[in-house]
Amino acid sequence: MHLNCWEFKKCGRETGGAKVDELGVCPATTEQRADGIHSGKNGGRACWAIAGTLCKGEVQGTYALKMLNCLKCDFYQRVVSDERWGFMSGEAILKKIRG
Protein backbone atom coordinates (compact mmCIF):
# COMPACT_ATOMS: atom_id res chain seq x y z
CA MET A 1 0.00 0.00 0.00
CA HIS A 2 1.27 3.48 -0.88
CA LEU A 3 1.13 6.04 1.91
CA ASN A 4 0.18 9.67 1.42
CA CYS A 5 2.62 12.30 2.67
CA TRP A 6 0.62 13.09 5.82
CA GLU A 7 0.51 9.40 6.72
CA PHE A 8 4.23 8.93 6.06
CA LYS A 9 5.34 12.13 7.83
CA LYS A 10 2.65 12.05 10.55
CA CYS A 11 2.45 15.85 10.30
CA GLY A 12 -1.11 16.12 11.64
CA ARG A 13 -2.19 18.63 8.98
CA GLU A 14 -4.83 16.42 7.35
CA THR A 15 -8.48 17.29 7.96
CA GLY A 16 -9.15 16.43 11.61
CA GLY A 17 -5.41 16.06 12.29
CA ALA A 18 -3.71 16.90 15.57
CA LYS A 19 -1.90 20.00 14.25
CA VAL A 20 -4.68 21.59 12.19
CA ASP A 21 -5.58 24.17 14.88
CA GLU A 22 -1.93 25.22 15.12
CA LEU A 23 -0.75 24.97 11.49
CA GLY A 24 -3.88 24.70 9.35
CA VAL A 25 -4.98 22.05 6.88
CA CYS A 26 -2.22 21.20 4.40
CA PRO A 27 -3.11 21.99 0.78
CA ALA A 28 -1.74 18.58 -0.31
CA THR A 29 -4.59 16.94 1.61
CA THR A 30 -7.24 18.91 -0.28
CA GLU A 31 -5.77 19.32 -3.79
CA GLN A 32 -8.36 17.27 -5.66
CA ARG A 33 -6.85 17.98 -9.09
CA ALA A 34 -3.87 15.84 -8.04
CA ASP A 35 -6.06 12.94 -6.89
CA GLY A 36 -4.72 9.63 -8.14
CA ILE A 37 -1.24 10.87 -9.05
CA HIS A 38 1.13 8.11 -7.96
CA SER A 39 -1.94 6.35 -6.46
CA GLY A 40 -2.33 9.06 -3.81
CA LYS A 41 -5.38 10.71 -2.31
CA ASN A 42 -5.65 14.32 -3.50
CA GLY A 43 -2.06 15.67 -3.47
CA GLY A 44 -0.80 13.08 -1.00
CA ARG A 45 1.80 11.63 -3.35
CA ALA A 46 2.54 14.84 -5.27
CA CYS A 47 3.15 17.22 -2.35
CA TRP A 48 6.40 18.62 -3.80
CA ALA A 49 4.39 20.30 -6.58
CA ILE A 50 1.86 21.91 -4.21
CA ALA A 51 2.57 25.24 -2.52
CA GLY A 52 1.93 25.58 1.20
CA THR A 53 3.04 22.15 2.36
CA LEU A 54 5.08 21.80 5.53
CA CYS A 55 8.79 20.97 5.63
CA LYS A 56 10.95 20.96 8.74
CA GLY A 57 8.21 22.74 10.64
CA GLU A 58 7.87 25.59 8.13
CA VAL A 59 5.25 26.23 5.47
CA GLN A 60 6.88 26.08 2.04
CA GLY A 61 6.21 28.37 -0.91
CA THR A 62 5.96 27.66 -4.61
CA TYR A 63 7.34 24.64 -6.40
CA ALA A 64 10.34 26.61 -7.68
CA LEU A 65 11.25 27.77 -4.17
CA LYS A 66 10.79 24.49 -2.36
CA MET A 67 11.98 21.85 -4.83
CA LEU A 68 15.58 21.76 -3.58
CA ASN A 69 14.29 20.82 -0.11
CA CYS A 70 11.91 18.27 -1.62
CA LEU A 71 14.71 16.49 -3.50
CA LYS A 72 16.29 15.66 -0.11
CA CYS A 73 13.00 14.58 1.48
CA ASP A 74 12.68 10.93 2.51
CA PHE A 75 9.05 10.85 1.36
CA TYR A 76 9.86 12.28 -2.08
CA GLN A 77 12.65 9.72 -2.50
CA ARG A 78 10.25 6.96 -1.43
CA VAL A 79 7.70 7.96 -4.10
CA VAL A 80 10.43 8.13 -6.76
CA SER A 81 11.50 4.62 -5.75
CA ASP A 82 7.93 3.28 -5.57
CA GLU A 83 6.92 4.68 -8.95
CA ARG A 84 10.17 4.22 -10.90
CA TRP A 85 9.23 4.54 -14.58
CA GLY A 86 5.78 5.93 -13.81
CA PHE A 87 7.09 8.83 -11.71
CA MET A 88 5.65 12.22 -12.74
CA SER A 89 7.96 15.21 -12.49
CA GLY A 90 6.88 18.29 -10.61
CA GLU A 91 6.49 20.12 -13.90
CA ALA A 92 4.13 17.43 -15.22
CA ILE A 93 2.10 17.51 -12.02
CA LEU A 94 1.82 21.30 -12.15
CA LYS A 95 0.66 21.11 -15.76
CA LYS A 96 -2.03 18.62 -14.78
CA ILE A 97 -3.34 20.54 -11.76
CA ARG A 98 -3.27 23.92 -13.47
CA GLY A 99 -5.25 22.52 -16.40
N, CA, C and O atoms as CSV, one atom per row, in Angstrom:
chain,resi,resn,atom,element,x,y,z
A,1,MET,N,N,0.829,-1.173,0.000
A,1,MET,CA,C,0.000,0.000,0.000
A,1,MET,C,C,0.887,1.256,0.000
A,1,MET,O,O,1.879,1.325,0.726
A,2,HIS,N,N,0.525,2.222,-0.804
A,2,HIS,CA,C,1.266,3.479,-0.882
A,2,HIS,C,C,0.692,4.475,0.118
A,2,HIS,O,O,-0.516,4.711,0.148
A,3,LEU,N,N,1.553,5.047,0.923
A,3,LEU,CA,C,1.129,6.040,1.905
A,3,LEU,C,C,1.097,7.432,1.280
A,3,LEU,O,O,1.884,7.741,0.385
A,4,ASN,N,N,0.187,8.258,1.758
A,4,ASN,CA,C,0.177,9.667,1.416
A,4,ASN,C,C,1.183,10.376,2.321
A,4,ASN,O,O,1.582,9.841,3.356
A,5,CYS,N,N,1.588,11.582,1.923
A,5,CYS,CA,C,2.624,12.301,2.670
A,5,CYS,C,C,2.256,12.497,4.140
A,5,CYS,O,O,3.107,12.329,5.013
A,6,TRP,N,N,1.014,12.846,4.423
A,6,TRP,CA,C,0.622,13.095,5.820
A,6,TRP,C,C,0.632,11.826,6.648
A,6,TRP,O,O,0.821,11.882,7.863
A,7,GLU,N,N,0.431,10.677,6.007
A,7,GLU,CA,C,0.510,9.397,6.718
A,7,GLU,C,C,1.979,9.031,6.966
A,7,GLU,O,O,2.338,8.563,8.047
A,8,PHE,N,N,2.803,9.247,5.971
A,8,PHE,CA,C,4.230,8.926,6.061
A,8,PHE,C,C,4.937,9.837,7.068
A,8,PHE,O,O,5.712,9.371,7.904
A,9,LYS,N,N,4.660,11.140,6.979
A,9,LYS,CA,C,5.337,12.125,7.825
A,9,LYS,C,C,4.666,12.331,9.180
A,9,LYS,O,O,5.268,12.888,10.098
A,10,LYS,N,N,3.412,11.879,9.304
A,10,LYS,CA,C,2.651,12.049,10.549
A,10,LYS,C,C,2.666,13.520,11.000
A,10,LYS,O,O,2.923,13.829,12.163
A,11,CYS,N,N,2.383,14.411,10.043
A,11,CYS,CA,C,2.447,15.854,10.301
A,11,CYS,C,C,1.220,16.381,11.032
A,11,CYS,O,O,1.298,17.430,11.672
A,12,GLY,N,N,0.094,15.686,10.956
A,12,GLY,CA,C,-1.109,16.124,11.642
A,12,GLY,C,C,-1.854,17.261,10.960
A,12,GLY,O,O,-2.717,17.891,11.572
A,13,ARG,N,N,-1.527,17.532,9.685
A,13,ARG,CA,C,-2.187,18.633,8.976
A,13,ARG,C,C,-3.309,18.160,8.055
A,13,ARG,O,O,-3.846,18.961,7.290
A,14,GLU,N,N,-3.675,16.885,8.109
A,14,GLU,CA,C,-4.828,16.415,7.347
A,14,GLU,C,C,-6.101,16.851,8.059
A,14,GLU,O,O,-6.069,17.141,9.254
A,15,THR,N,N,-7.213,16.902,7.347
A,15,THR,CA,C,-8.483,17.292,7.957
A,15,THR,C,C,-8.718,16.455,9.212
A,15,THR,O,O,-8.687,15.226,9.159
A,16,GLY,N,N,-8.952,17.123,10.333
A,16,GLY,CA,C,-9.148,16.433,11.607
A,16,GLY,C,C,-7.856,16.065,12.304
A,16,GLY,O,O,-7.887,15.457,13.374
A,17,GLY,N,N,-6.712,16.421,11.720
A,17,GLY,CA,C,-5.414,16.064,12.286
A,17,GLY,C,C,-5.063,16.853,13.536
A,17,GLY,O,O,-5.656,17.895,13.819
A,18,ALA,N,N,-4.099,16.347,14.273
A,18,ALA,CA,C,-3.708,16.902,15.568
A,18,ALA,C,C,-3.113,18.306,15.488
A,18,ALA,O,O,-3.161,19.042,16.473
A,19,LYS,N,N,-2.561,18.692,14.355
A,19,LYS,CA,C,-1.898,20.000,14.251
A,19,LYS,C,C,-2.682,21.025,13.433
A,19,LYS,O,O,-2.175,22.115,13.167
A,20,VAL,N,N,-3.897,20.696,13.036
A,20,VAL,CA,C,-4.681,21.591,12.188
A,20,VAL,C,C,-4.951,22.930,12.883
A,20,VAL,O,O,-4.846,23.977,12.244
A,21,ASP,N,N,-5.294,22.922,14.164
A,21,ASP,CA,C,-5.577,24.172,14.877
A,21,ASP,C,C,-4.342,25.073,14.900
A,21,ASP,O,O,-4.451,26.295,14.805
A,22,GLU,N,N,-3.183,24.462,15.026
A,22,GLU,CA,C,-1.926,25.222,15.121
A,22,GLU,C,C,-1.388,25.651,13.757
A,22,GLU,O,O,-0.945,26.788,13.595
A,23,LEU,N,N,-1.424,24.736,12.768
A,23,LEU,CA,C,-0.752,24.973,11.487
A,23,LEU,C,C,-1.676,25.045,10.284
A,23,LEU,O,O,-1.238,25.417,9.196
A,24,GLY,N,N,-2.942,24.698,10.455
A,24,GLY,CA,C,-3.883,24.697,9.346
A,24,GLY,C,C,-3.873,23.388,8.570
A,24,GLY,O,O,-2.988,22.549,8.739
A,25,VAL,N,N,-4.873,23.236,7.720
A,25,VAL,CA,C,-4.979,22.049,6.877
A,25,VAL,C,C,-3.986,22.200,5.726
A,25,VAL,O,O,-3.929,23.249,5.084
A,26,CYS,N,N,-3.223,21.176,5.474
A,26,CYS,CA,C,-2.225,21.201,4.401
A,26,CYS,C,C,-2.919,21.144,3.037
A,26,CYS,O,O,-3.828,20.339,2.838
A,27,PRO,N,N,-2.495,21.993,2.100
A,27,PRO,CA,C,-3.112,21.986,0.780
A,27,PRO,C,C,-2.931,20.662,0.025
A,27,PRO,O,O,-3.730,20.353,-0.859
A,28,ALA,N,N,-1.910,19.885,0.353
A,28,ALA,CA,C,-1.740,18.583,-0.313
A,28,ALA,C,C,-2.907,17.655,0.015
A,28,ALA,O,O,-3.272,16.808,-0.799
A,29,THR,N,N,-3.493,17.810,1.203
A,29,THR,CA,C,-4.592,16.936,1.606
A,29,THR,C,C,-5.901,17.269,0.907
A,29,THR,O,O,-6.823,16.453,0.889
A,30,THR,N,N,-5.988,18.464,0.331
A,30,THR,CA,C,-7.244,18.908,-0.281
A,30,THR,C,C,-7.145,19.169,-1.781
A,30,THR,O,O,-8.147,19.509,-2.410
A,31,GLU,N,N,-5.958,19.018,-2.364
A,31,GLU,CA,C,-5.770,19.321,-3.788
A,31,GLU,C,C,-6.342,18.205,-4.653
A,31,GLU,O,O,-5.635,17.277,-5.045
A,32,GLN,N,N,-7.643,18.314,-4.942
A,32,GLN,CA,C,-8.365,17.266,-5.665
A,32,GLN,C,C,-7.885,17.077,-7.100
A,32,GLN,O,O,-8.022,15.986,-7.654
A,33,ARG,N,N,-7.329,18.111,-7.706
A,33,ARG,CA,C,-6.854,17.978,-9.092
A,33,ARG,C,C,-5.657,17.045,-9.186
A,33,ARG,O,O,-5.323,16.578,-10.275
A,34,ALA,N,N,-5.008,16.769,-8.059
A,34,ALA,CA,C,-3.872,15.842,-8.038
A,34,ALA,C,C,-4.287,14.445,-7.584
A,34,ALA,O,O,-3.441,13.563,-7.439
A,35,ASP,N,N,-5.579,14.241,-7.361
A,35,ASP,CA,C,-6.064,12.944,-6.886
A,35,ASP,C,C,-5.680,11.833,-7.869
A,35,ASP,O,O,-5.910,11.939,-9.074
A,36,GLY,N,N,-5.097,10.782,-7.330
A,36,GLY,CA,C,-4.718,9.630,-8.141
A,36,GLY,C,C,-3.293,9.668,-8.655
A,36,GLY,O,O,-2.775,8.641,-9.094
A,37,ILE,N,N,-2.643,10.821,-8.613
A,37,ILE,CA,C,-1.242,10.869,-9.045
A,37,ILE,C,C,-0.428,9.992,-8.112
A,37,ILE,O,O,-0.483,10.140,-6.892
A,38,HIS,N,N,0.320,9.084,-8.697
A,38,HIS,CA,C,1.127,8.109,-7.956
A,38,HIS,C,C,0.286,7.309,-6.959
A,38,HIS,O,O,0.785,6.885,-5.917
A,39,SER,N,N,-0.994,7.107,-7.287
A,39,SER,CA,C,-1.943,6.353,-6.458
A,39,SER,C,C,-2.227,7.027,-5.118
A,39,SER,O,O,-2.579,6.355,-4.149
A,40,GLY,N,N,-2.077,8.336,-5.058
A,40,GLY,CA,C,-2.326,9.064,-3.813
A,40,GLY,C,C,-3.716,9.655,-3.744
A,40,GLY,O,O,-4.411,9.784,-4.752
A,41,LYS,N,N,-4.105,10.012,-2.534
A,41,LYS,CA,C,-5.376,10.713,-2.311
A,41,LYS,C,C,-5.093,12.209,-2.398
A,41,LYS,O,O,-4.204,12.725,-1.721
A,42,ASN,N,N,-5.867,12.902,-3.248
A,42,ASN,CA,C,-5.648,14.322,-3.498
A,42,ASN,C,C,-4.169,14.539,-3.834
A,42,ASN,O,O,-3.656,13.870,-4.732
A,43,GLY,N,N,-3.476,15.430,-3.163
A,43,GLY,CA,C,-2.062,15.668,-3.466
A,43,GLY,C,C,-1.110,14.900,-2.580
A,43,GLY,O,O,0.052,15.284,-2.443
A,44,GLY,N,N,-1.575,13.825,-1.979
A,44,GLY,CA,C,-0.799,13.078,-0.997
A,44,GLY,C,C,0.448,12.398,-1.494
A,44,GLY,O,O,1.311,12.038,-0.694
A,45,ARG,N,N,0.571,12.209,-2.808
A,45,ARG,CA,C,1.797,11.634,-3.355
A,45,ARG,C,C,2.338,12.527,-4.473
A,45,ARG,O,O,2.991,12.065,-5.409
A,46,ALA,N,N,2.042,13.828,-4.339
A,46,ALA,CA,C,2.542,14.836,-5.271
A,46,ALA,C,C,2.800,16.139,-4.516
A,46,ALA,O,O,2.755,17.215,-5.111
A,47,CYS,N,N,3.065,16.054,-3.234
A,47,CYS,CA,C,3.147,17.222,-2.355
A,47,CYS,C,C,4.229,18.212,-2.762
A,47,CYS,O,O,4.093,19.409,-2.509
A,48,TRP,N,N,5.296,17.736,-3.387
A,48,TRP,CA,C,6.395,18.623,-3.804
A,48,TRP,C,C,5.958,19.634,-4.854
A,48,TRP,O,O,6.625,20.653,-5.033
A,49,ALA,N,N,4.871,19.384,-5.544
A,49,ALA,CA,C,4.390,20.298,-6.582
A,49,ALA,C,C,3.300,21.236,-6.064
A,49,ALA,O,O,2.763,22.041,-6.824
A,50,ILE,N,N,2.973,21.135,-4.775
A,50,ILE,CA,C,1.860,21.908,-4.212
A,50,ILE,C,C,2.396,22.911,-3.190
A,50,ILE,O,O,3.036,22.530,-2.209
A,51,ALA,N,N,2.130,24.184,-3.429
A,51,ALA,CA,C,2.573,25.244,-2.520
A,51,ALA,C,C,1.849,25.143,-1.190
A,51,ALA,O,O,0.689,24.735,-1.131
A,52,GLY,N,N,2.542,25.520,-0.122
A,52,GLY,CA,C,1.931,25.583,1.197
A,52,GLY,C,C,2.069,24.334,2.030
A,52,GLY,O,O,1.497,24.259,3.118
A,53,THR,N,N,2.813,23.343,1.556
A,53,THR,CA,C,3.038,22.147,2.361
A,53,THR,C,C,4.074,22.455,3.431
A,53,THR,O,O,4.751,23.481,3.371
A,54,LEU,N,N,4.195,21.577,4.394
A,54,LEU,CA,C,5.081,21.799,5.535
A,54,LEU,C,C,6.377,21.012,5.365
A,54,LEU,O,O,6.355,19.847,4.968
A,55,CYS,N,N,7.500,21.652,5.665
A,55,CYS,CA,C,8.793,20.972,5.630
A,55,CYS,C,C,9.631,21.494,6.780
A,55,CYS,O,O,9.819,22.702,6.919
A,56,LYS,N,N,10.128,20.596,7.594
A,56,LYS,CA,C,10.953,20.963,8.742
A,56,LYS,C,C,10.266,22.010,9.621
A,56,LYS,O,O,10.908,22.919,10.146
A,57,GLY,N,N,8.968,21.863,9.767
A,57,GLY,CA,C,8.209,22.744,10.635
A,57,GLY,C,C,7.841,24.097,10.047
A,57,GLY,O,O,7.271,24.940,10.740
A,58,GLU,N,N,8.164,24.315,8.766
A,58,GLU,CA,C,7.866,25.594,8.128
A,58,GLU,C,C,7.036,25.386,6.870
A,58,GLU,O,O,7.264,24.452,6.101
A,59,VAL,N,N,6.063,26.284,6.679
A,59,VAL,CA,C,5.253,26.234,5.472
A,59,VAL,C,C,6.133,26.634,4.296
A,59,VAL,O,O,6.861,27.625,4.357
A,60,GLN,N,N,6.056,25.851,3.229
A,60,GLN,CA,C,6.876,26.076,2.041
A,60,GLN,C,C,6.099,26.859,0.993
A,60,GLN,O,O,4.869,26.829,0.970
A,61,GLY,N,N,6.814,27.553,0.137
A,61,GLY,CA,C,6.205,28.366,-0.906
A,61,GLY,C,C,5.963,27.593,-2.183
A,61,GLY,O,O,5.536,26.439,-2.155
A,62,THR,N,N,6.237,28.233,-3.295
A,62,THR,CA,C,5.963,27.661,-4.610
A,62,THR,C,C,6.891,26.497,-4.923
A,62,THR,O,O,7.896,26.281,-4.246
A,63,TYR,N,N,6.537,25.764,-5.948
A,63,TYR,CA,C,7.336,24.635,-6.404
A,63,TYR,C,C,8.785,25.053,-6.644
A,63,TYR,O,O,9.708,24.373,-6.196
A,64,ALA,N,N,8.988,26.159,-7.341
A,64,ALA,CA,C,10.343,26.612,-7.676
A,64,ALA,C,C,11.163,26.891,-6.418
A,64,ALA,O,O,12.362,26.615,-6.386
A,65,LEU,N,N,10.531,27.428,-5.395
A,65,LEU,CA,C,11.247,27.770,-4.171
A,65,LEU,C,C,11.517,26.571,-3.260
A,65,LEU,O,O,12.498,26.561,-2.517
A,66,LYS,N,N,10.665,25.587,-3.318
A,66,LYS,CA,C,10.789,24.490,-2.356
A,66,LYS,C,C,11.420,23.218,-2.915
A,66,LYS,O,O,11.770,22.323,-2.146
A,67,MET,N,N,11.572,23.118,-4.222
A,67,MET,CA,C,11.982,21.850,-4.827
A,67,MET,C,C,13.333,21.348,-4.333
A,67,MET,O,O,13.509,20.139,-4.185
A,68,LEU,N,N,14.283,22.224,-4.075
A,68,LEU,CA,C,15.583,21.761,-3.579
A,68,LEU,C,C,15.441,21.030,-2.246
A,68,LEU,O,O,16.119,20.029,-2.013
A,69,ASN,N,N,14.559,21.526,-1.367
A,69,ASN,CA,C,14.290,20.818,-0.114
A,69,ASN,C,C,13.611,19.487,-0.386
A,69,ASN,O,O,13.932,18.477,0.240
A,70,CYS,N,N,12.672,19.491,-1.323
A,70,CYS,CA,C,11.915,18.271,-1.616
A,70,CYS,C,C,12.816,17.151,-2.148
A,70,CYS,O,O,12.605,15.980,-1.832
A,71,LEU,N,N,13.805,17.508,-2.945
A,71,LEU,CA,C,14.711,16.494,-3.497
A,71,LEU,C,C,15.428,15.713,-2.404
A,71,LEU,O,O,15.807,14.562,-2.619
A,72,LYS,N,N,15.619,16.314,-1.244
A,72,LYS,CA,C,16.291,15.662,-0.114
A,72,LYS,C,C,15.323,14.931,0.808
A,72,LYS,O,O,15.747,14.208,1.709
A,73,CYS,N,N,14.031,15.117,0.586
A,73,CYS,CA,C,13.004,14.584,1.481
A,73,CYS,C,C,12.887,13.059,1.365
A,73,CYS,O,O,12.868,12.512,0.262
A,74,ASP,N,N,12.809,12.383,2.510
A,74,ASP,CA,C,12.684,10.929,2.506
A,74,ASP,C,C,11.378,10.466,1.867
A,74,ASP,O,O,11.345,9.399,1.254
A,75,PHE,N,N,10.316,11.234,1.992
A,75,PHE,CA,C,9.052,10.847,1.360
A,75,PHE,C,C,9.141,10.983,-0.158
A,75,PHE,O,O,8.718,10.082,-0.883
A,76,TYR,N,N,9.677,12.082,-0.641
A,76,TYR,CA,C,9.859,12.284,-2.083
A,76,TYR,C,C,10.684,11.130,-2.669
A,76,TYR,O,O,10.315,10.553,-3.691
A,77,GLN,N,N,11.788,10.807,-2.019
A,77,GLN,CA,C,12.645,9.720,-2.498
A,77,GLN,C,C,11.917,8.380,-2.484
A,77,GLN,O,O,12.148,7.536,-3.350
A,78,ARG,N,N,11.049,8.187,-1.514
A,78,ARG,CA,C,10.250,6.962,-1.430
A,78,ARG,C,C,9.301,6.858,-2.622
A,78,ARG,O,O,9.176,5.791,-3.225
A,79,VAL,N,N,8.624,7.971,-2.967
A,79,VAL,CA,C,7.699,7.959,-4.104
A,79,VAL,C,C,8.462,7.716,-5.398
A,79,VAL,O,O,8.007,6.943,-6.242
A,80,VAL,N,N,9.605,8.356,-5.569
A,80,VAL,CA,C,10.434,8.127,-6.761
A,80,VAL,C,C,10.765,6.642,-6.865
A,80,VAL,O,O,10.662,6.055,-7.942
A,81,SER,N,N,11.157,6.042,-5.764
A,81,SER,CA,C,11.496,4.618,-5.749
A,81,SER,C,C,10.278,3.733,-6.018
A,81,SER,O,O,10.359,2.776,-6.788
A,82,ASP,N,N,9.155,4.056,-5.383
A,82,ASP,CA,C,7.928,3.278,-5.569
A,82,ASP,C,C,7.458,3.314,-7.020
A,82,ASP,O,O,7.055,2.291,-7.573
A,83,GLU,N,N,7.510,4.480,-7.624
A,83,GLU,CA,C,6.924,4.683,-8.953
A,83,GLU,C,C,7.862,4.346,-10.098
A,83,GLU,O,O,7.409,3.972,-11.179
A,84,ARG,N,N,9.133,4.472,-9.879
A,84,ARG,CA,C,10.166,4.218,-10.898
A,84,ARG,C,C,9.815,4.845,-12.231
A,84,ARG,O,O,9.852,6.069,-12.358
A,85,TRP,N,N,9.476,4.048,-13.223
A,85,TRP,CA,C,9.230,4.541,-14.582
A,85,TRP,C,C,7.943,5.346,-14.694
A,85,TRP,O,O,7.783,6.110,-15.645
A,86,GLY,N,N,7.028,5.194,-13.753
A,86,GLY,CA,C,5.779,5.931,-13.806
A,86,GLY,C,C,5.807,7.247,-13.039
A,86,GLY,O,O,4.784,7.922,-12.923
A,87,PHE,N,N,6.978,7.613,-12.514
A,87,PHE,CA,C,7.095,8.825,-11.714
A,87,PHE,C,C,6.825,10.064,-12.562
A,87,PHE,O,O,7.387,10.219,-13.646
A,88,MET,N,N,5.954,10.951,-12.053
A,88,MET,CA,C,5.652,12.220,-12.736
A,88,MET,C,C,6.496,13.335,-12.128
A,88,MET,O,O,6.532,13.500,-10.908
A,89,SER,N,N,7.158,14.081,-12.962
A,89,SER,CA,C,7.960,15.210,-12.486
A,89,SER,C,C,7.047,16.289,-11.915
A,89,SER,O,O,5.843,16.310,-12.173
A,90,GLY,N,N,7.636,17.167,-11.146
A,90,GLY,CA,C,6.883,18.289,-10.607
A,90,GLY,C,C,6.267,19.133,-11.702
A,90,GLY,O,O,5.138,19.604,-11.565
A,91,GLU,N,N,6.998,19.329,-12.787
A,91,GLU,CA,C,6.488,20.120,-13.902
A,91,GLU,C,C,5.246,19.466,-14.512
A,91,GLU,O,O,4.276,20.151,-14.840
A,92,ALA,N,N,5.280,18.150,-14.662
A,92,ALA,CA,C,4.134,17.428,-15.223
A,92,ALA,C,C,2.930,17.496,-14.282
A,92,ALA,O,O,1.790,17.619,-14.731
A,93,ILE,N,N,3.185,17.418,-12.997
A,93,ILE,CA,C,2.100,17.515,-12.015
A,93,ILE,C,C,1.482,18.904,-12.056
A,93,ILE,O,O,0.259,19.045,-12.071
A,94,LEU,N,N,2.322,19.922,-12.074
A,94,LEU,CA,C,1.819,21.303,-12.146
A,94,LEU,C,C,0.962,21.513,-13.401
A,94,LEU,O,O,-0.090,22.149,-13.345
A,95,LYS,N,N,1.419,20.982,-14.506
A,95,LYS,CA,C,0.663,21.110,-15.764
A,95,LYS,C,C,-0.717,20.480,-15.611
A,95,LYS,O,O,-1.715,21.033,-16.073
A,96,LYS,N,N,-0.765,19.314,-14.956
A,96,LYS,CA,C,-2.034,18.615,-14.776
A,96,LYS,C,C,-2.976,19.387,-13.838
A,96,LYS,O,O,-4.165,19.514,-14.130
A,97,ILE,N,N,-2.458,19.899,-12.724
A,97,ILE,CA,C,-3.340,20.535,-11.755
A,97,ILE,C,C,-3.712,21.962,-12.146
A,97,ILE,O,O,-4.706,22.503,-11.662
A,98,ARG,N,N,-2.930,22.556,-13.002
A,98,ARG,CA,C,-3.269,23.916,-13.474
A,98,ARG,C,C,-4.223,23.874,-14.663
A,98,ARG,O,O,-4.849,24.875,-15.010
A,99,GLY,N,N,-4.324,22.692,-15.285
A,99,GLY,CA,C,-5.250,22.523,-16.398
A,99,GLY,C,C,-4.712,23.088,-17.623
A,99,GLY,O,O,-5.363,23.034,-18.666
